[in-house]
Amino acid sequence: MTAEKRFTLILSATPDVLKRIDRILSGEPSEGTTDPGDRRLLSIQQAAQVLNVSRTTVWRLLKAGRLPFIELRPGSRRVPSAAITELVQKGRCA
């Protein structure tokens, strides 16, 4: 999109669209967006290091359903960093 086209769209935008643009420019989170810094997938070993527990404990948490995982391929599981953050904030790790 060219700068001229962008300016034209901004000048003809509705008040609701202008409010959304203001929120974006001020750095406020938009509706339906996630924190891009919390989108990493960690290996079992990395998750254990972050939680300061053993790999066996992480496997127990996975098996019990207390820690979600993503299976990339059979036998290759990754734990979303957001899930670890949530687990720690709730204080129910071990």
Secondary structure as a PSIPRED ss2 file (coil, helix, strand):
# PSIPRED VFORMAT (PSIPRED V4.0)

   1 M C   1.000  0.000  0.000
   2 T C   1.000  0.000  0.000
   3 A H   0.000  1.000  0.000
   4 E H   0.000  1.000  0.000
   5 K H   0.000  1.000  0.000
   6 R H   0.000  1.000  0.000
   7 F H   0.000  1.000  0.000
   8 T H   0.000  1.000  0.000
   9 L H   0.000  1.000  0.000
  10 I H   0.000  1.000  0.000
  11 L H   0.000  1.000  0.000
  12 S C   1.000  0.000  0.000
  13 A C   1.000  0.000  0.000
  14 T C   1.000  0.000  0.000
  15 P H   0.000  1.000  0.000
  16 D H   0.000  1.000  0.000
  17 V H   0.000  1.000  0.000
  18 L H   0.000  1.000  0.000
  19 K H   0.000  1.000  0.000
  20 R H   0.000  1.000  0.000
  21 I H   0.000  1.000  0.000
  22 D H   0.000  1.000  0.000
  23 R H   0.000  1.000  0.000
  24 I H   0.000  1.000  0.000
  25 L H   0.000  1.000  0.000
  26 S H   0.000  1.000  0.000
  27 G C   1.000  0.000  0.000
  28 E C   1.000  0.000  0.000
  29 P C   1.000  0.000  0.000
  30 S C   1.000  0.000  0.000
  31 E C   1.000  0.000  0.000
  32 G C   1.000  0.000  0.000
  33 T C   1.000  0.000  0.000
  34 T C   1.000  0.000  0.000
  35 D C   1.000  0.000  0.000
  36 P H   0.000  1.000  0.000
  37 G H   0.000  1.000  0.000
  38 D H   0.000  1.000  0.000
  39 R C   1.000  0.000  0.000
  40 R C   1.000  0.000  0.000
  41 L E   0.000  0.000  1.000
  42 L E   0.000  0.000  1.000
  43 S C   1.000  0.000  0.000
  44 I H   0.000  1.000  0.000
  45 Q H   0.000  1.000  0.000
  46 Q H   0.000  1.000  0.000
  47 A H   0.000  1.000  0.000
  48 A H   0.000  1.000  0.000
  49 Q H   0.000  1.000  0.000
  50 V H   0.000  1.000  0.000
  51 L H   0.000  1.000  0.000
  52 N C   1.000  0.000  0.000
  53 V C   1.000  0.000  0.000
  54 S C   1.000  0.000  0.000
  55 R H   0.000  1.000  0.000
  56 T H   0.000  1.000  0.000
  57 T H   0.000  1.000  0.000
  58 V H   0.000  1.000  0.000
  59 W H   0.000  1.000  0.000
  60 R H   0.000  1.000  0.000
  61 L H   0.000  1.000  0.000
  62 L H   0.000  1.000  0.000
  63 K H   0.000  1.000  0.000
  64 A H   0.000  1.000  0.000
  65 G C   1.000  0.000  0.000
  66 R C   1.000  0.000  0.000
  67 L C   1.000  0.000  0.000
  68 P C   1.000  0.000  0.000
  69 F C   1.000  0.000  0.000
  70 I E   0.000  0.000  1.000
  71 E E   0.000  0.000  1.000
  72 L E   0.000  0.000  1.000
  73 R E   0.000  0.000  1.000
  74 P C   1.000  0.000  0.000
  75 G C   1.000  0.000  0.000
  76 S E   0.000  0.000  1.000
  77 R E   0.000  0.000  1.000
  78 R E   0.000  0.000  1.000
  79 V E   0.000  0.000  1.000
  80 P E   0.000  0.000  1.000
  81 S H   0.000  1.000  0.000
  82 A H   0.000  1.000  0.000
  83 A H   0.000  1.000  0.000
  84 I H   0.000  1.000  0.000
  85 T H   0.000  1.000  0.000
  86 E H   0.000  1.000  0.000
  87 L H   0.000  1.000  0.000
  88 V H   0.000  1.000  0.000
  89 Q H   0.000  1.000  0.000
  90 K H   0.000  1.000  0.000
  91 G C   1.000  0.000  0.000
  92 R C   1.000  0.000  0.000
  93 C C   1.000  0.000  0.000
  94 A C   1.000  0.000  0.000
